Amino acid sequence: MACFSERWMKAWCMLLTFLHATAGLTPSAAERSLKVQDLLSSMSLEQKVGQMLQLDLVGFLDPGSLDLNTTRLAAVFRKYHIGSILNSPFTLGPCGGKNGWSAGEWKELLRRIHSTAQEVGILPPLYGIDSVHGANYIYGATLFPQQINAAASFNRELVWAMGRVQGKDTKAGGIPWLFAPILGINTQPLWSRSFETFGECPYLAAEMGKAIIRGIQTDSNPDFPGLPPAAACMKHFIAYPAAVTGHDRSPIELNARTVKSLYAPPFWAAVREAGVKSAMEAYTEVSGVPMASSREYLVDLLREEMGFEGMLVTDYNEIANLHQFHFVAENMRESVRLAMLDTSIDMSMNPPLAVGFADALLDLVKAGVVPEARVDTSVARVLALKEWLGLLDDPFHLLDAFPALEASVGSPKDKAVALALARESIVLLENPDGLLPLDPDRMAGKRILVTGRGCHSLGMQSGGWTLHWQGARRNEVFTEGSTYLEGLKARFPLAEIRYRPGVSVTGRDLGEAEALREAEAADLVVVCVGESTYAEKPGDINDLALPAGQLAYVEALMSAGPPVVAVLVEGRARVLGPALDQAAAVLDVMLAGPSGGQALAEIVAGDVNPSGRLPFTYPSFTGVAPQQYYRKPSSLCTTGRAVLPFKYIDCPRQWDFGHGLSYTSFAYVNVSLSATEIDEDTPLQVSLTVVNTGQRAGKEAVLLFVTDKVRRVTPEYKLLKRFEKVELEAGASLPLTFTLRAKEDLSFIGVDNRRQLEGGLFYVGLGPRADCRARPEECLAFTLSLSPSYDVLCEAGCAVWTRPQDGRPNDEESIPGAFHALLASATSCQETCITHRKHAPDSWDEAYVQCLERQMRSVTSQVPPPNQSPAPSEESMWRHLGRACWNPALPPVSICLLPSNRSVAAPLREIGHAEGVYRDDDINVVGDGGIDAAGGATGGPDGQGQVKVDVGELVGFVIAAALLSIGIVCGVIRLGRFFIHDGGWTQAQPLASGRRGRSWSGSGGKRSYSRGLPLLDVTEEDEVLENQGGGRREARVYE
């Protein structure tokens, strides 16, 4: 019979169907506490489905009021057992004469919600809210600059502090779950959510993302000992900013290589290094597949490759959007089926009282379409998050145990952090003649015209997600801060400062003629240009250029006579054209928040030395945007002349990524490398000394870029790999050392979508102006020479075998105990693999390693529901991994599956015999010519017989039987070995330890197969049989 018989295929399909529905979905055994296991085992199906349902608070408020309707809430609790509530009643604007609830009012709401849940008898619901630049829905909380400003600071410590404050203030309102941070890479400057990101650089976003997540989730606050942590939610997974048109929620066309190269790094860092507790998927579709139905990204990448074990929630109404917006399903039932079977989504975020998800999921499970185990895995994650937050112990603890927490909201200490971040985020873009800073004393009696709507609008300088979704428009609704006009008046009290709006943000006349007349009589003009407040889809624009009316007004001001200081108040880089070419100074304040007014005034006055750097590339024309700093070398323009031969030139940019001026100057001296040649395991140290060569103290963000000169996949122009912000007094110096590691910093996603290294020449450049391609003589060069032991497939395969546990790195501690004895470390795994490939290059081939990556990560995460049999041991799960994949290029499979527990070996054999799959007829003797009629060999190499064992059906049916009988995803199955006794065969001496493949001697020879897995190498304990002649065929099993 053929190895893959019909019965084998049927059994294998049964297994794959089960794995497809549950792969990557089950929390690790470590994540499931006894409390979660007990809860889950005691819950009804209806209760479990309810835990996956999240509803908007507005549905539980009386129409037109802020009163919680506890009767309606109790009814929904009683019927649907909902697991979570979200949102603020002030999302769309003022309500009930208020602009928001204070922390105390939020606490009272949460108290009533938890009391109602307790009365009804359901588990405490988890409340989540968008706290994205401070606790922006807690009225009176400290409002921070937006994330784009946080990135511009290049200050990890301040960003950590920002996260700590917004987590603390959100918890002060009784809310433990923050829908933040945004980890998208801003590759599309048109996008209306650009200001919510950490900019265009994957490394910068990863570093800032880690910092803010650690701040949000910290459980260490000396002011409030014992304060439980808050949970961060990394969003939006994945590639959300990359819309082709730049319009929010519009389609994205990207290949997997680009997604993994540019958009995945911040999420990798959040999972592996920051331990983020939850994630939110994105509204969009990628290459025709909506994210809410994407197995490729929500299972394969998020769960299996990244190893994310936290709770995954959808964005608003996204499962319903599969049929309402994306049109990949006919109705709600089909949408839920897609989301449940094709993704690892754990919770559906829904509009007010929209319970269709729960109804559909309940129906699908009862109909047998969605396995109940699929629900169990998600509910376990929801419960695990609630337990980590303390909700399962006491939902009132956060509300009652920290009375001083509420009073800390908006404290001077917190506002000082926001002010410090605003100061370090403002970027001085131009100061050609040194107009700035201005001495307040010398400005006494001088006439200053401040003009433009953005100069006197706290809403414009704060942006969207400020009190309301689309931001706050009126200054009087803010409880803190100063506008840029107010900040300048406060810092320059002796100057004569007048304000005229001039034009609106759309260019509408608001007294333009009067403003221009005052400009002609002024000694200085400060003009604010930019955008009004917006968020998400309402912020879509069709043209990246600022409205023509604003630009014309600025040009008119430039012609009025006095020097003009331009201030950019905007959430994205709007094209300016030549309007600011004659400006005496240009500052980009982006969305600095209520603290921005004071921060800008201090910078203009010289009290603060500007140190911000652009976290994005500022385009000069709409036709060359987007144009990131890591563009490909072939992304070029021409001189524009319609003659031949034309000339390639670098495309123009207004300002480069990392650009930012200071009132002092810095020099990098004594720059050196620890080596000019390294291999893949040798770290490279880059040493330098930073010197403040100017006359003022200042802060400098030192940026280190790496340029890969040539590689198989076109390289980026350059990539930021390290940065550090330092503060130096005038004349002072500071030595710095950066360490680069080849596998982390020099690798790339190859043509096979696998991360790999490629030897060759690399350059290190310092500072945003570093251009090692055009000016290599200004950079430091080194060569990466890969050692003979480096093999990309071995790297990839061993990365699976030594998969990090609980976010730990690939080291000895990350390897399960039983497996550790056989495979001491990732290094020994690679050594074993390389030895294999040297003697049998096809043993760890691409197909085998791909199988490991697709199947094995899923299998390792499979543990049974707690109300069934116990979780398999680490040894049994890892032994199952060996069975999951086999290389068809290797000799035929020669193994048998047996359970780890020797006591159930005989029953499993009986199952095999009963099912008719473990028979002598399934063992065939074959040769190069195939199987002869008598079952004998027709001749192999050198005329010697070859033995082939068909254990495929046995594998499949044993697995299927085990699944059906004990409900364990064949992780409990361990690998033994099949050796064939053909009549007169006798036992031969064992092969040397560590050998694999096949070895022939005499007429029959000896042979053993290990299927390319280090776990299955031949050892001294394995017996090899030598063929001594014909006879009856039988199989022997060695455990």
NUROTI-440334 format. One record per residue (C-alpha): residue in one letter; x, y, z. Coordinates in steps of 0.02 Angstrom, whole numbers, plus 50000, padded with zeros to 5 digits. Example, Ala and Ser with C-alpha at 12.3 -4.5 7.8 and 13.67 -1.06 7.14 Angstrom:
A506154977550390 S506844994750357 
END
This chain:
M500005000050000 A500555017849973 C501185027550123 F499755040150106 S498275028650085 E496475034050082 R496255029550265 W497805039550311 M497165054650218 K495465053850302 A496235052650475 W497475066550438 C496075077650375 M495125074750537 L496635080650634 L496955095750523 T495125100950535 F495255101050723 L496925109950724 H496305122750597 A494885127450712 T495955128450867 A497735131950811 G498575145950903 L497075148851012 T497415140551177 P498315149551318 S499875141151382 A499695130351534 A500605143651634 E499285156451589 R497875145751655 S497785146851842 L496755134851944 K495485148551971 V495255150951784 Q495165132251757 D493855130251892 L492825144651828 L492885138651649 S492405120851695 S490895127051792 M490215138751658 S488795135051540 L488995137951354 E487915153551367 Q489005160551505 K490585157251407 V489935165451249 G489435180551352 Q491225183051409 M491685185951227 L490405199851207 Q490835218151234 L489475231551225 D489505250451217 L488995258951379 V487785270651289 G486545256551271 F486335255851460 L486025274551482 D484315282451474 P484065291651309 G484735309351314 S485405307651490 L486875301151588 D485835290151702 L486295271751707 N484745261151680 T485145246851798 T483535237751752 R484065236551571 L485845232551622 A485265218451736 A484165211251599 V485595210651476 F486765203751608 R485505190251651 K485215184851470 Y486935187251392 H488185186851537 I489205200051447 G491065200251482 S491505218451447 I490875236251426 L491735250651339 N491695268951291 S491205285851360 P489505294251342 F490475309951293 T491275302051141 L490235312051018 G490255328151118 P489515336351272 C488075327151354 G486905332651491 G487775349351502 K489445341051540 N491035337851441 G491555322651540 W491485313151702 S492755315851839 A493685300951911 G492435300652055 E490955300251937 W491745286251836 K492035276451996 E490215278252043 L489705271551872 L490875256651891 R490235253352066 R488445252352002 I488965241151857 H489885228951970 S488485229152099 T487215224851965 A488315210851901 Q488495204152077 E486625204752106 V486265195651945 G487635182951980 I488805185351833 L490675187751830 P491285205751845 P491325214051674 L492965221351613 Y492845239851570 G493945246751430 I494195264251363 D495275274351244 S496595282851351 V497825287551216 H498705303551270 G498325303351453 A496655297951525 N495785308751396 Y494025303351447 I494305306751633 Y493825324851654 G495215334251744 A496555321351707 T498235326951641 L498205327951451 F499855323651368 P500525327651196 Q499955315051066 Q501005299651028 I501805308050877 N502535320950996 A503085307451116 A504085299750974 A504845316650930 S505575317851105 F506655302251078 N506555300651267 R506085283351328 E506005288651511 L504735302351479 V503665290751373 W503695277751512 A503145291351634 M501745296351515 G501115278451514 R501205277251703 V500165293051726 Q498845288551599 G498705271251674 K498565278351850 D497265291351803 T496215278751708 K496255267051858 A495745281851967 G494095281051875 G493945262451912 I494415257351734 P495855244851721 W495965242151532 L496695255251413 F496515254151225 A498285260251199 P499595261751130 I499465263250941 L500925253750864 G500575256550680 I501995262850570 N501495279250488 T501965275850308 Q500525285850234 P500585304450282 L498815307250219 W498135295550351 S497025303950479 R497745293950623 S499555298650591 F499645308750753 E499135293450854 T500695283850800 F502515284650851 G503005289650675 E503715280850524 C505195271450599 P504945253250654 Y506355253750781 L505815270350857 A504005264350869 A504575248150950 E505615257051080 M504275269751123 G502945256251121 K503905245951248 A504155261051358 I502335266451364 I501685248651387 R502845246051533 G502255262451606 I500415258051586 Q500615240551656 T501785244751799 D501255238451969 S502575248852055 N501975265952112 P502795272552270 D501355284552297 F500075270452300 P500835254252366 G499845239052312 L498965247852169 P498545234352043 P499175236351865 A498185241951715 A498175232151553 A498825239951393 C498095235351224 M499275236151076 K498365241650919 H497925240550779 F498555223750719 I499205225350583 A499755237650446 Y498265248950478 P499135265050421 A499595258150249 A498005262150154 V498345264349969 T497295280149959 G497785286650130 H495955286450182 D495545278550348 R494895260550342 S495205259150155 P496015243750076 I497845239550098 E498915230349971 L500475223150051 N501445207150039 A501945197150193 R503765202350176 T503335220750191 V502155217750336 K503475208050432 S504875220150389 L504035236850426 Y502425234450522 A502765219650636 P504305225250737 P503355236150864 F502125222150897 W503545209450915 A504355220751044 A502715223451136 V502415204751150 R504165198051179 E504945212151280 A503545222351360 G502325208351398 V500805217451333 K499205209751399 S497975212751258 A497865217451075 M496585224850955 E496435220250773 A496265233350636 Y494765239350538 T495575236350371 E495825222650243 V497555217450187 S497715210750010 G495865206950001 V495665198550170 P494845208650311 M495885207750469 A494405201050568 S494445185550457 S496325183950431 R497115167750487 E498765173250410 Y498945187850529 L497855184250681 V498435166250701 D500005162850600 L500885179250638 L500145185450801 R499915169150895 E501145157150817 E502625167550761 M502525181150892 G501905169551028 F500595181851091 E499575173651229 G498545188551282 M496745193151245 L496305199251070 V494815210851047 T494095217350885 D493945235650842 Y492205243050845 N490905231850760 E492225223250655 I491445205950650 A489805213250588 N490825223350464 L491315207150378 H489595207350298 Q489105225650319 F490705233850257 H491925221350184 F490635210050099 V491535193650129 A490025185950216 E488155185450183 N487545188750360 M488025189650542 R488055170850565 E489285168750422 S490335183250487 V490465175350659 R490905158550582 L492335166350484 A492995175850634 M492925160850749 L493655147750633 D494925158350541 T495605169650677 S496075169850861 I494885183950909 D494355182251091 M493115196551111 S491965205950994 M491785224751021 N490005229850980 P488885245250970 P487545248251103 L486465232851135 A487105224350976 V487065206251035 G487025197950864 F488785191150889 A488295181551045 D486685174850968 A487595168950812 L489055161150906 L487905151651022 D486955144850874 L488545139850783 V489225130350932 K487595121250962 A487545116650778 G489295109450787 V490005121950664 V491145130350790 P491945118550918 E491575122851098 A493435121051126 R493645136451017 V492555146151138 D493465138951288 T495145144951227 S494555162751205 V493595163151368 A495135156751458 R496075171851393 V494705183851446 L494665176251620 A496565176251632 L496585194951597 K495225198151725 E496185188051852 W497805197451817 L496885213851845 G496135207552009 L494335207751950 L494025189551993 D494595192252172 D493685208452209 P492985220152076 F492775233752209 H494585233652267 L495145246752141 L493645257452186 D493815256752376 A495605253152427 F496455268752361 P495465284352410 A496945295852376 L497065289852197 E495605300552141 A496395316052217 S498015312952120 V497155315351952 G497825331051869 S499125333852004 P500555346351980 K501755331551980 D500845323651832 K500695340051739 A502565342551756 V502835326251661 A501685332051521 L502585348851513 A504285340451506 L503705329451363 A502985344351269 R504625353851288 E505655339351219 S504455335751077 I504405352750991 V505555352950840 L506505368250782 L506525365650593 E507275381950530 N508235396150611 P509365401950470 D509925418650541 G509805414150725 L508265424750760 L507795412950899 P507905413251045 L507145430151086 D507665439051244 P506055444151336 D506905459751405 R507435465451233 M505675462851170 A505005475751292 G503915488051199 K504035478151038 R502455474650941 I502125456350908 L500685450450800 V500095432850839 T498955426550702 G498125410650640 R496745400450722 G497985387650789 C498835400750897 H497335402451012 S496495385351015 L496815372251149 G495795360351044 M496915362350891 Q498495360250991 S497795344751077 G496985335750929 G495705321950923 W495325310151067 T495315325151185 L493775324351298 H492795319151143 W493175307750996 Q493405322150874 G494225333151005 A493645348251102 R493355364451006 R493125377751141 N494525383451256 E493395385251406 V493045366451418 F494855362951462 T495345362451645 E497195365551615 G498465372751495 S498765388351392 T498645392251208 Y500175397751111 L499525415551119 E499305414451307 G501005406451330 L501875420251232 K500945433851328 A501445426051493 R503285424551445 F503435441251355 P502435452451472 L503335468351418 A502975466151234 E501415472751151 I500585456851087 R499015457250982 Y498025442750911 R497105442150746 P496455425450675 G496705431350495 V495995415950408 S495205399650461 V496045382750438 T495095380850274 G495695397950215 R494075407250248 D494285425750283 L494225429950468 G494845447750455 E496325444750342 A496495462750282 E496545469650459 A497825456550510 L498955460950363 R498875479350407 E499415475450586 A500795464250519 E501545478950422 A501645488950583 A502305474750691 D504105470850742 L503805452150736 V502445440650669 V502065423450742 V500895413850628 C500125396850668 V499615386050520 G498895368750522 E497325358650548 S495745358450651 T495375343650766 Y494895326850695 A495045308250724 E494865292850615 K493765293350460 P493095311150481 G494895316950466 D495125310450288 I495845322850164 N496085321649977 D497575333149964 L499105333350076 A499405351850041 L498755364250167 P497225373650104 A497695386849977 G496935400750082 Q498105397250227 L499635396550115 A499175412550025 Y498935421250192 V500655415650252 E501475421850091 A500605438650115 L501295439650292 M503035436150226 S502865451050111 A502265462650250 G504025466650308 P504395460650485 P505205443550519 V503965429250528 V504065414350646 A502975400250579 V502235387350697 L501545371150625 V500035365150724 E499585348950640 G499355330350666 R500165325550501 A501455332850384 R500485344550270 V501385350350114 L501855368750127 G502555372749955 P503595388749951 A502515397650080 L503805396450220 D505375398850115 Q505615416450184 A505195412450364 A506415418450495 A506095402750597 V504975387350585 L504435376450730 D503385360550721 V502375358750880 M501275344950805 L499965341550940 A500855346151100 G499295346651208 P498775359551338 S500575360751400 G501135366051227 G500795384551253 Q502025386051396 A503285374451313 L503315384351150 A503495400951241 E504955394251343 I505825388351184 V505545404851095 A506235413951246 G507735402451261 D507255395651432 V507205378451353 N508405372951219 P507415363551084 S507885345151068 G506455337050972 R506765327650810 L505525323650673 P504885305750690 F504365306050507 T504975312450339 Y504165329050296 P503705329250110 S503975344350000 F502745339049863 T501215328249862 G501885318449714 V503375311549811 A502415307049969 P502565295050051 Q504465294850050 Q505125287250212 Y506935288550262 Y507125269750235 R506505271050056 K507295259249930 P508845265749839 S507915265049673 S506575276949737 L507235291549635 C506645306749539 T507335315649387 T507805333249342 G506155334849252 R506925338249083 A506115329348937 V507795325648855 L508915310548844 P509895305048933 F508925310049089 K509755310449259 Y509195301749417 I509175312549573 D508655310149752 C506835315149774 P506615331749864 R506035332050044 Q505595346950151 W506435339850307 D507185322750340 F506725310350473 G507685314750631 H507925332950582 G507915345050726 L508965360350771 S509635366650936 Y510245383251005 T511915374751036 S512985362950932 F513585345250959 A515015335250884 Y515335316550882 V517175312550905 N518235297150934 V517015286750834 S517595268850815 L517055250850790 S517615236350897 A517965226350739 T517955228250551 E517355210450525 I516105200450627 D515145184250610 E513345181250654 D513685178350839 T514945192250871 P514235208550939 L514885224750866 Q515195239650979 V515065257250908 S515935269551021 L515915288551014 T516035303851122 V514675317151114 V515335334851142 N514305350451169 T515315362751066 G514115377451089 Q513805390551222 R512205383451298 A511705367751389 G510665356451282 K509975339151247 E510475328851096 A509635313251028 V511065303150954 L510425292550809 L511365277550740 F510925271250566 V511495255450478 T511595253750289 D511655236650206 K512575239850043 V511985224749942 R510815210249976 R509635198049888 V508065207849935 T508295226149892 P508975234850048 E508275250050132 Y509205266250106 K509655265650290 L508845259950452 L508865267350627 K509555254050745 R509985263350904 F509695280250986 E510055288351152 K509605305451219 V510945314251320 E511025330951412 L512645340851416 E513195357451485 A514155369051368 G515865361651335 A515465345051418 S515675328051338 L514985310651364 P515605293851296 L514295282251223 T514375264251165 F513035255951060 T513035237051035 L512395229550873 R511965211150858 A511935203650686 K510425192450705 E509385206650775 D510055221750683 L510745215750517 S509465202650469 F508045205150346 I506525196150278 G507125186250129 V506325180749967 D505525166150059 N504795177950191 R506025171150318 R507145181950426 Q508945178950380 L510695185750370 E511725188750216 G513575192350224 G514285207950148 L514775225950177 F513845237050302 Y514025255150353 V513685263950517 G513155282250508 L512795294350649 G511495308050645 P510005311050531 R511085318050391 A512135302250379 D512075296150197 C513235281250184 R512665277050008 A513065293949936 R514525298050053 P515255281650119 E516865290550167 E515905299150308 C515365282550383 L516175267550466 A516215251350368 F516235233450428 T515985216450348 L514805202850404 S515635186150364 L514475171850404 S515305156750482 P515175139550402 S513965134850541 Y512685147950492 D511175140950401 V509565150750384 L508465135150384 C509305128750541 E509065145850621 A507225145550577 G506915127550627 C507815129150792 A506885145350828 V505315134550829 W506075120350931 T506745132651059 R505225143851053 P505245156751194 Q504085153051337 D503205167551424 G504155180251320 R505895174251371 P507285174251244 N507895158651154 D509055151951288 E509185136951400 E507825143151517 S506565143951375 I506695125451332 P505495113451418 G506325102751549 A506155085651468 F506705092551301 H508165101551382 A509075085151414 L509055081051229 L509295098551163 A510245109251286 S510075125751193 A509675134251030 T511525133150990 S511595114251006 C510025112850901 Q510845122750763 E512425112650774 T511425096650757 C510455103650610 I512015109550521 T512805092450540 H511245084750466 R511215096450318 K513055093750285 H512805075150262 A511015075750196 P510595093350131 D508765089050107 S508505083950287 W508035101250352 D507385108050189 E506215122750159 A504645111950159 Y505105103950325 V505505120450411 Q503925128450343 C502945114150415 L503765117050582 E503295135250576 R501505132250523 Q501075117050625 M502235115450774 R501925132250854 S500075128350848 V500325111250922 T501375117651067 S499965129051120 Q498665115351122 V498085110451295 P496405102551331 P494955111951408 P495115110951597 N493515100951617 Q494295086751517 S495905077251542 P497435085751616 A498615095551509 P499965084951429 S501705085451499 E503005096451418 E503915080851361 S502385073551276 M501965089851189 W503715091851123 R503765073751068 H502165076950973 L503055090750881 G504195077950804 R502685069250731 A501875084750663 C503015086650513 W504075075150412 N505155078650262 P504605069550104 A506385071250039 L506965059950180 P506775041050175 P505035034450217 V504345037450390 S504955024150510 I504155028950673 C502635024450773 L501645035350889 L501485029251066 P500825038451220 S502025045251347 N501225034251479 R501805016551449 S500235009851533 V499115014951389 A500235007951252 A499324991451239 P497574999351228 L498175010551089 R498884995750996 E497204987251017 I496355002750947 G497505001950798 H497124983650767 A495264986250793 E495245000050666 G496164989050542 V497635000650525 Y499004990750611 R499224975750498 D500614966250418 D499954971650248 D500354989450291 I502214985650293 N502944985250119 V504624980550050 V505064992149907 G506514996049795 D506925008949665 G505774999949546 G504284999849661 I503364985649748 D503364968549671 A501854957249669 A502544946549809 G502964961249916 G504844958749896 A506164971049849 T506494974449667 G508174982049702 G508824997549785 P510525005649779 D511844992749739 G510484980049721 Q510094980249906 G508344979449973 Q507514994450054 V506204993050188 K504725005050187 V503465006050328 D501735013150300 V501275020150469 G500275034550401 E498605026650436 L499165021350608 V499725039050644 G498115046450583 F496925034350664 V497835033950830 I497755052750833 A495925053050785 A495505039750913 A496445049051048 L495565065251005 L493845057251006 S494135046951162 I495035058751279 G494875075751194 I496725079551192 V497505087351040 C498815074051009 G500085083051113 V500035068251232 I500715057251097 R502555053451099 L503705046850967 G504485029850976 R505315021250829 F504775007750708 F506104995350657 I505684981550537 H506044963350571 D505944954650403 G506014936150438 G507804931650478 W508354949150528 T509364949950687 Q509864964050800 A511444973050749 Q512584984450847 P511855001750877 L512415016150768 A513545029050843 S512665042150946 G512065057050848 R512125048750677 R510615049350565 G510085044950391 R510445027350331 S511955016150335 W512134999850237 S513284985250271 G513354967550204 S511884961350103 G510554968650212 G511424982750301 K510774993250442 R509725008650436 S508795020850545 Y507835036550504 S507665051750615 R506575062350500 G507745076950515 L507295081150694 P508645082950827 L507425075150951 L507395059350847 D509245056750820 V509875039050832 T510635036051003 E511455021451091 E509765016251157 D509065013650981 E509274996350909 V509594994250725 L509124977950638 E510174969350508 N509384959950364 Q509924941750360 G508684935150233 G506874933350189 G505414928250296 R503824935050371 R503734953750393 E503254961250559 A503464977550650 R504304980050816 V504014995150923 Y505355002451033 E504775014651167 
END
